[in-house]
Amino acid sequence: MADIIQHDKEITENLASWNSKPLLRLVYRAMHVEIASELSGVPGDIIEVGSGIGNIKEVIPQCVRTDLFPNPWLDRTENVYALTCEDASVANLILFDVFHHLRYPGTALREIHRVLRPGGRAILYEPAMGLLGRIVFGAFHHEPIALSAPITWTAPEGWTADDADYYAAQGNASRIFPPSSLGTCIEGLRLDVVRRSAQLSYVASGGYSGRQLYPDSAYPAMRKLDGILDLLPSIFATRMLVALRKPED
């Protein structure tokens, strides 16, 4: 519980960085635009689980922002293991830097499948484990990448969402959703998109807590460099977008 409370404290600190760092807002806006481009067109709610400081509304204004803790900028509280949504009621679920915090990813994906409408999508935005990603997240981030640690797919019998504790394994999305698995189904969800990107513009921005390594004015040039580095994702990928769709039939 103490670790989860620490997470809430970090959210408050992130909000201060967001308000004082224009470059941070630029790089996150670009990532949110990428997410918006993959939303399904089926009718229904768009819900972000684990919204943190809730900045996605600047790009997707109709998005319902949720997190484990109430905050003034959020719409409601939600736990991805036990969503309050009715069956087949949600058009899109967005998890930005949430999936690698799920100790039991299979259990969470089953709950996501339950609430998605047929044709609806779950969109995950996660660290990617290209060579650069392994260096950046392995050496300069406090959370483990855990590339060789076992993944516990399903929660044990008797476990409930209230038992959820702090967990982090930044490499899990790369392990569970390799590009070679495109078109396969995982917990009833079809893997439609796995897109890995360099996002050097994000890495060199310093994120929420690191030192900014280039001036705001250089952002357009950094984005052009990103486009070149994206051609070699095995080397340069630091971020990945995953889109999972609930089949219509």
N, C-alpha and C positions, 0 to 999 in steps of 0.2 A: 504493500500500500504506500509506503514511504517513497518508493521509486516512482509510482504513478503521480503522487503529489508533486514530486520534483519535476515531472513532465509538465504539469500545469504551471509551475514557476517558470520553466523555460519558455512557455508560450507567452507569458507576460514580458519576458526579456526580449523575445523575438519581435513583439509589437513595437517596442522602443526602437529596435534596429530598423524595422520597416519604415517607421515614420521619419527617421533621420538619414536614410540612405537611398537616394533616388535610383542609383544603379541597381540595387536589389529589386526595386519595384519593376524596373525594365526587364530584368532577366526572368522574373516570375511571370510577368505578363506574357512573355513569349511562350513559356511552358503552358500557361493556361489557355492560350490561343491554340496550341497544338492539341490539348485535351478537347477543347470545344469542337475542333474539326472532326473528332471521332465520335461525337455523340450520336446515338441512334435517333431516328426520326419518329419513333413510335410515340403516341401520346402518353402522358404520365409525368410524375414528378422527376426532377433531377436533384439528387441528394448527394452531398459530399459528406463522407464519414471521416472524422478526424481532421476537421477544418483548421484547427490551430487558431491563427489570427484572422481567418475568415476572409482573405483577400480575393478569393476566386470570383466573387460577385461583380467585380469590376469588369470581368470579361463575360461571365455567364450570370446576368442579373437575376434570373429566375431560379438559380440554384439555392436549395435549402441547405444551410450550413449547420453542421452538427459536430459534437465532440463528446468525450466522456464527461467533461465538466461544463457547467453553465458559465457563460461569459456574456457581457452585454451585446457583443457584436454577433453572437450565434443565434440561430433560430430555435434550436432545441438540443437536448442531449440524446445520444444514441450510442449503442455498443454493437459493433459489427457482428458479434457472435449471437446477439439476441435483438434484432431490429424490431421496432414497434410497428413497422409497416405491415399492411395486409398482404396476403399471398398475391402474387402476380399484379402488383400495383405500381411498380416503379419503372420508369423508362430508362433511367441511367443512374448508376451508382459510381461515384468518383472516390478513389482512395489515393491521395497524394502523400507519398512517403509514409504510408500506413502498413502496407502489406508485409514489409520486413520486420514489423513489430508484432506480427501474429504468430504466437507460439504454436497454434494448431491451424495451419492454413486450410486444410481440407474441411474442417468444421466450419470455418468462416465462409468458404466458397459454397458450401451447401446452403447456408443461410442466405447468401447473396442470390443463389439460384431460386430459392423460395420466393423472394420478394420481387424479382425481376419479371416484367411482362414478357411474353413471347416476342422475340425480336429486340428486347432491351439489352443494354450493354453494361458491363462493369469495366471501368477504365482505371488502370493502375499506372501510377507514375513512380518510378523506383530508381535507385542506384543501379548502374550497369557495370559489369565486371570485365570491361576491356582492360588491356594492360594499364592504361592511364587511370581507369576507374579503380583498379586494385591498389595502385599506388596512392591515389588521392584519398580514398575512403579507408584504406588499410593503415596508412601512416599518419594521416592528418585529421582523422575523425575519431571521436571517443567511442563510437559504437563498433563492435566487431563485424568483420565481413563474414566470418564463420563459413568459409567455403567447404571445409571438410567436416564440419559438425553435422551430426545426424539431424534430420528434420522429422519431427513428430507430427504426422499428418492429421491425426484425429485425436480429439480430447478424450481422456480416459472416462470410463463409465462413472457416473455420479458427479462429474465436473459441471459447473454452471458458469455462465458469463460473469457472474459476480466474483468468481474465483480468479479472473484474469489478472495476471501480474505483469510487471515490466519485462519485456523481451526484445532483443534486437539481433538480427542476422542480416546484414545489408546485402549479402550475396544470394539470398533465397530466391528472388525473382529471376535472376539469371540462371539459377539451377533448375527451377521449376518450369520456366517458360523459355527454353532455348528456341532460336529461330527455326530449328529443324522440326519443332513440334507444331508448327502452324497447321491449322485445319483439324487438329485432334480435339477431343472433348475431355475436359477435366471437371469432374463432379457435375456433369451434365451441361457444362458451358463450353461452347465452341471457341477455340483460340483463333480469332480473326486477324489480329495485328500484333506483331512484335517489332517495334522500331527502336533501334539503338542509335544514340546520337552522342557527339563529342561534348557539346555544351561547355566548351572551354570558356566561353563568355560568362557562364555561371560559376565555374570553378574559380576563375581568376577574380571574380567579384568579391570573393571572401565569404559569400553566403551571409548568414545572420551574425556569425560570431568571429569570422576571420578578417584579416586585413585585405582591403581592396587593392588589387595589383595593377589596375589600369584606370585612367580617368574616364568619367562618364562620356566625354566626347568621342572616345575610341570605341564605344559600343557597336556602332554600325560596322566598323572594320572587323571587330571580333566576331560578329555574326557571319560575316563573309568567310572568315577563317573557319568557323564552325562547319559551314557547308562543305568546305574542302576536306576537313578532317573526318566528316561523316562518311566519306567514301571508304574508310578503313576502320570499321567499328571494332574489329577484334583488337586493334591497337589503341584506339582513341576513345571508345565509348565510355562515358561516365553516367549516362542517363538512359532509361528505356521506358517506352510507353507500351503497355499491354492492353489490348481490348478483347474482352471475353463476351460472347453473345449467347443469350438463351435461345435455342432454336425455336422456330415458329411451330413446328409440328410436334 
